[in-house]
Amino acid sequence: MNASGTGIAQSVDSVDVVVVGAGPNGLTAAAVLARAGLSVHVIEAAEVIGGGTRSEELTVAGLVHDVCSAVHPFGVASPVFSELGLERHGLTWRHAPVDVAHPLDGGRAGILLRSVADTASGLGPDGARWASTFAPLADRALELADDILGPVVHLPRHPLAMARFGVSALQSASLVARRWRTPETRALFAGVAAHVYRPLHQPLTASAAMMFIAQGHRHGWPVAEGGSRAITDALASLVTSLGGTIETGREVRTLDDLPPHRVALFDVGPHAFARIAAGRQPTRLRRSYERYRYGPGAFKVDLAVEGGVPWANE
């Protein structure tokens, strides 16, 4: 079973847990539950697993592109990935010399490097403030990730680290960006904050930039060797090694399509879940799913470049 193949087209008689959707969240949940000793069956409507964590030859033969997600700032920091030990199932993280660059006209760019000091040295008059802001956060990046990626409702395990983080994180990214003096620093901060996919004038949008930058200084922004599908392949390998099964090419249209189970988890969008659970959930809840408005998307262009990239900023 791998992200580039069709997997196993099989059904099961009865399981403890059925997971609908073989994206990274569904596969991670399946892996965690299988490690706990439960029987798990994953059902995916597409012929390949992975959802947005897939890689394909989109331009020329032999050149692999990531279909959606490509760079994974939380890949190394993820508490659950650390527990699962995906490296034992073939996942290898790779790091580029430059983690992030936000280009400006004239060959200028705001550049994020693994080293706080090296990044600060390239930000001119913003350097000292950058270092004083992000060095402490980078030092506590693992603790921050542990709290931020934990359950939505919980007491912080590391309250001092969260308090320092929250001073700026509660604000809008636009407000925080204006405090930087150079266009390069403002562009770098706002560009990283844009990963939150919300208008940057809204409260809390600075939190994305603060967290991604802190993780970048601590762990870098790694890519998976072989493309993002390597993450999917590792998760699938772990699930099946623990006795779990993965079925592809079967769409779940109603809850009656599921095999007998104790618990069902859905790694699907709210509109899809409203259709699947139609008639089996309170009307108010169903309508809230149906009214859900998706946020802005992202657009990317995949290019096959011959002879190297003519960088404007080396």
C-alpha positions in Angstrom: 0.0 0.0 0.0 1.4 3.4 -1.0 0.3 6.8 -2.0 1.0 6.2 -5.7 -0.7 2.8 -5.9 -4.3 1.7 -5.6 -3.9 -0.1 -2.3 -6.1 -3.0 -1.3 -9.6 -3.1 -2.4 -11.1 -5.2 0.4 -13.9 -4.9 2.9 -14.0 -6.3 6.4 -16.7 -8.0 8.4 -16.3 -6.1 11.7 -13.8 -3.8 13.4 -13.3 -1.7 16.5 -12.7 1.5 14.5 -13.6 2.5 10.9 -11.9 5.6 9.6 -13.5 7.3 6.6 -10.9 9.3 4.6 -7.3 8.4 4.1 -5.8 11.9 4.3 -3.0 12.5 6.8 -5.4 13.1 9.7 -7.4 10.0 9.0 -4.2 7.8 8.6 -2.7 9.3 11.8 -5.8 8.6 13.8 -5.8 5.0 12.4 -2.1 4.5 13.3 -2.6 5.8 16.9 -5.6 3.5 17.5 -3.9 0.5 15.9 -1.0 1.0 18.2 -3.4 0.9 21.1 -4.4 -2.6 20.0 -7.7 -1.8 18.3 -8.7 -3.3 14.9 -8.9 -0.5 12.4 -10.2 -0.3 8.8 -9.7 2.8 6.7 -12.0 3.6 3.7 -10.9 6.0 1.0 -13.1 7.1 -2.0 -10.2 7.9 -4.2 -8.0 5.2 -5.9 -5.0 6.5 -4.0 -4.6 7.5 -0.4 -3.1 10.7 1.0 -5.6 13.4 0.3 -3.5 16.6 0.1 -0.4 14.8 1.1 0.3 13.2 -2.3 3.0 13.5 -4.9 2.8 12.9 -8.7 4.7 13.4 -11.9 2.7 16.5 -13.0 5.0 17.9 -15.7 7.6 15.6 -17.1 8.3 11.9 -16.5 10.5 11.3 -13.5 10.0 14.8 -12.0 7.9 14.5 -8.8 5.7 17.4 -7.6 3.8 17.6 -4.4 0.1 18.0 -5.3 -0.8 20.1 -2.3 1.3 20.4 0.9 5.1 20.4 0.2 6.9 21.9 3.2 6.1 20.8 6.7 7.2 23.1 9.5 5.5 20.9 12.1 6.7 17.6 10.6 9.6 17.2 13.0 7.9 19.0 15.9 4.6 17.0 15.8 4.2 15.2 19.1 2.2 12.4 17.5 4.7 11.9 14.6 7.4 11.7 17.1 5.5 9.0 19.0 4.7 7.0 15.9 8.3 6.7 14.7 7.6 7.2 11.0 11.3 7.1 10.3 11.2 3.4 10.9 8.7 3.2 8.0 10.8 5.0 5.5 10.2 8.7 6.2 13.3 10.9 5.9 13.2 14.6 6.4 15.5 16.9 4.3 16.4 20.5 4.9 17.4 23.2 2.4 20.1 25.8 3.3 17.3 28.5 3.2 14.0 27.6 4.8 11.8 30.5 3.6 12.3 33.4 1.3 9.7 36.1 0.6 10.7 38.0 -2.6 10.4 41.7 -3.2 11.2 43.8 -6.3 14.7 44.4 -7.3 16.1 41.1 -6.1 15.5 41.9 -2.4 14.0 39.2 -0.1 13.1 38.5 3.5 15.0 35.3 4.3 14.4 32.8 7.2 17.3 30.6 8.1 17.6 27.9 10.7 19.9 30.1 12.9 18.2 33.0 14.6 21.5 35.0 14.6 22.0 34.5 10.9 18.5 35.5 10.1 18.7 38.6 12.3 22.0 39.6 10.6 20.2 39.8 7.3 17.3 42.0 8.5 19.2 45.2 9.1 17.8 47.5 11.8 15.2 44.8 12.7 17.8 42.2 13.5 18.1 42.8 17.2 14.4 42.8 17.8 14.0 39.7 15.7 16.6 37.9 17.8 15.0 39.0 21.1 11.5 38.0 19.9 12.2 34.6 18.3 15.3 33.2 20.2 13.3 32.5 23.4 10.4 31.1 21.3 12.7 28.8 19.3 14.3 27.6 22.6 10.8 26.5 23.8 9.4 25.4 20.4 8.8 21.8 21.4 6.9 22.9 24.5 4.8 25.4 22.4 4.0 22.7 19.8 3.0 20.3 22.6 0.4 22.8 23.8 -0.7 24.3 20.5 -1.1 20.9 18.8 -2.8 19.3 21.8 -6.6 19.0 22.5 -8.6 22.2 21.8 -9.7 22.4 25.5 -6.9 21.7 27.9 -4.8 23.4 30.5 -1.4 24.5 29.1 1.3 22.1 30.1 3.9 24.9 29.7 2.1 28.1 30.9 5.2 30.3 30.9 6.1 29.5 27.4 2.5 30.0 26.3 2.3 33.3 28.1 5.4 34.6 26.3 4.0 33.4 23.0 0.6 34.9 23.6 1.7 38.5 24.0 2.0 38.9 20.2 0.1 35.8 19.1 -3.3 37.3 20.1 -2.9 40.3 17.8 -3.4 40.6 14.1 -0.6 39.8 11.7 -1.0 43.2 10.0 -0.5 45.0 13.3 2.6 43.1 14.3 4.0 43.3 10.8 3.8 47.1 10.9 6.1 47.2 13.9 9.0 46.0 11.8 11.1 48.7 10.2 12.2 47.2 6.9 10.2 45.9 3.9 12.1 42.6 4.0 11.1 41.9 7.6 7.5 43.0 7.1 7.2 40.8 4.0 8.8 37.8 5.7 6.5 38.0 8.7 3.3 38.7 6.7 4.2 36.0 4.2 4.6 33.4 6.9 1.4 34.6 8.6 -0.6 34.1 5.3 -0.4 30.3 5.9 -3.3 30.8 8.3 -5.6 31.4 5.3 -7.5 34.2 7.0 -7.5 38.0 6.5 -4.4 39.2 8.2 -6.2 42.1 9.9 -8.1 39.6 12.1 -7.1 38.9 15.7 -4.9 35.8 16.3 -3.5 35.8 12.8 -0.1 36.7 14.2 0.0 33.4 16.0 0.6 31.5 12.7 3.7 33.6 11.9 5.0 33.4 15.5 4.6 29.6 15.6 5.9 28.8 12.1 8.9 31.1 12.6 9.8 29.6 16.0 9.5 26.1 14.5 11.7 27.2 11.6 14.4 28.4 13.9 14.3 25.2 16.0 13.6 22.5 13.4 13.7 24.2 10.0 11.0 23.8 7.4 11.7 20.3 6.2 10.5 18.4 3.1 10.0 14.7 2.9 12.5 12.9 0.8 10.6 11.6 -2.3 7.8 14.1 -1.9 5.0 14.5 0.6 3.6 11.1 -0.4 6.5 9.6 1.7 4.6 10.8 4.8 1.5 9.0 3.5 3.4 5.9 2.7 5.0 5.8 6.2 1.6 6.2 7.9 0.0 3.5 5.7 3.0 1.2 6.3 2.6 1.7 10.1 -1.2 1.1 10.0 -0.9 -2.1 8.0 2.1 -3.4 10.0 -0.2 -3.2 13.1 -2.9 -5.2 11.4 -5.0 -2.3 10.1 -6.5 -2.5 6.6 -7.0 0.2 4.0 -9.6 0.1 1.3 -9.5 2.4 -1.6 -11.9 3.3 -4.4 -15.1 3.1 -2.3 -17.2 6.1 -1.5 -19.1 6.1 1.7 -22.5 7.7 0.9 -24.4 6.9 4.1 -23.6 5.5 7.5 -25.2 2.2 6.4 -22.2 1.8 4.0 -19.9 1.3 7.0 -19.0 -2.2 8.2 -20.0 -3.2 11.7 -17.9 -1.1 14.1 -17.7 0.3 17.6 -16.4 3.8 16.7 -16.4 5.7 13.4 -14.1 8.6 12.6 -14.5 10.9 9.6 -11.6 12.7 8.0 -14.0 14.5 5.6 -15.3 18.0 5.1 -18.4 19.2 7.0 -20.6 19.2 3.8 -19.6 15.6 3.1 -20.3 14.6 6.6 -23.8 16.3 6.5 -24.6 14.1 3.5 -23.2 10.9 5.0 -25.0 11.3 8.3 -28.3 12.7 6.8 -31.2 11.7 9.0 -29.0 10.4 11.8 -28.1 13.6 13.5 -30.0 16.5 15.1 -31.4 19.0 12.5 -29.6 21.9 14.1 -26.2 20.2 13.9 -26.8 19.1 10.3 -27.7 22.6 9.2 -24.6 24.0 10.9 -22.5 21.6 8.8 -24.3 22.5 5.6 -23.9 26.3 6.3 -20.1 25.9 6.8 -18.2 28.3 4.6 -14.8 27.3 3.4 -12.0 29.8 3.6 -9.8 31.1 0.8 -7.8 28.5 -1.2 -4.2 28.6 -2.5 -3.0 28.6 -6.1 0.3 27.2 -7.2 2.1 26.6 -10.5 4.2 23.5 -11.0 7.2 24.1 -13.4 9.8 21.8 -14.9 13.0 24.0 -15.1 15.9 23.1 -17.3 19.4 24.3 -16.4 18.8 25.5 -12.9 16.8 28.4 -11.4 18.0 31.9 -12.2 17.6 33.3 -8.7 17.3 37.1 -8.4 18.6 36.8 -4.8 21.5 34.4 -4.2 
